[in-house]
Amino acid sequence: MADDRQHPEIVEIEITDTLDLHSFAPAEVSSVVESFLEAAIDKGFDHLRIIHGKGVGVQRRRVRSLLRKHPNVVSFSDASGDASGWGATTVILKTDIVSD
């Protein structure tokens, strides 16, 4: 009998302009953010919000390190107070990206 835990079900997540990382394990954050950025670019979004939580800032630093290296990120900053404040990062993407 096969162990279903070895083959987790793939779940399709609708891509919006906001990603909430609370439901992901810390080890998944980097790949989830990378995938989110690429999907958001494909969808034509130019403003994003990534909710990483406040905590002690580990996820915030991880997210921002990825954003700093991404070629299509123009800038990023803390979200406004009504949009999670420093518990989220807003991202501005290049708008003149040509898809292959």
C-alpha positions in Angstrom: 0.0 0.0 0.0 1.4 3.4 -1.0 2.0 6.1 1.5 0.1 9.2 0.4 2.4 11.5 2.5 5.2 10.8 0.1 3.3 12.2 -2.8 1.4 15.3 -1.6 -1.4 16.5 -3.8 -0.6 19.4 -6.0 -2.8 22.4 -5.2 -3.4 25.1 -7.8 -3.5 28.6 -6.2 -5.1 31.5 -7.9 -2.6 34.2 -8.5 -3.6 37.6 -7.3 -1.5 40.7 -6.4 -1.1 39.4 -2.8 0.8 36.5 -1.4 0.4 35.5 2.2 3.3 33.4 3.4 1.7 32.3 6.7 0.5 29.0 5.3 3.9 28.0 4.0 6.7 26.3 5.9 9.9 28.4 6.2 11.8 26.0 4.0 9.3 26.7 1.2 9.3 30.5 1.3 12.1 31.1 -1.2 10.6 28.8 -3.9 7.1 30.1 -3.3 8.2 33.7 -3.6 10.1 33.0 -6.8 7.2 31.2 -8.3 4.8 34.0 -7.2 7.0 36.6 -8.8 7.1 34.8 -12.1 3.4 34.1 -12.1 2.6 37.7 -11.2 4.8 38.9 -14.1 3.1 36.5 -16.5 -0.3 37.9 -15.4 0.9 41.5 -16.0 0.8 42.7 -12.4 3.0 45.7 -11.6 2.3 46.2 -7.9 2.4 43.3 -5.4 2.1 42.7 -1.7 3.9 39.9 0.1 2.7 39.2 3.6 5.5 37.7 5.7 4.4 38.6 9.2 6.1 40.7 11.8 7.8 38.2 14.1 11.5 38.8 14.5 12.0 39.6 10.9 13.5 36.4 9.5 10.9 35.9 6.7 11.0 39.6 5.9 14.8 39.5 5.4 14.5 36.3 3.3 11.8 37.8 1.1 13.7 41.1 0.6 16.9 39.3 -0.2 15.1 37.5 -3.0 13.5 40.7 -4.2 16.9 42.5 -4.2 18.2 39.9 -6.6 15.2 39.6 -9.0 15.8 41.4 -12.3 12.2 42.5 -12.7 11.8 44.1 -9.3 12.1 47.9 -9.5 11.6 48.6 -5.8 10.1 47.4 -2.6 9.2 48.8 0.8 7.1 48.3 3.9 3.4 48.1 3.2 1.2 51.0 4.3 -0.2 50.8 7.8 -3.6 49.7 6.6 -2.0 46.9 4.5 -0.1 45.1 7.3 2.6 47.7 7.8 6.1 46.2 8.3 4.4 42.8 8.4 4.2 43.0 4.6 6.3 44.2 1.7 5.0 46.0 -1.3 6.8 45.4 -4.6 6.9 47.3 -7.8 7.7 45.3 -10.9 8.9 46.5 -14.3 6.0 47.1 -16.6 7.9 46.7 -19.9 8.7 43.1 -19.7 8.5 41.1 -22.9 7.5 37.5 -22.5 9.1 34.8 -24.7 
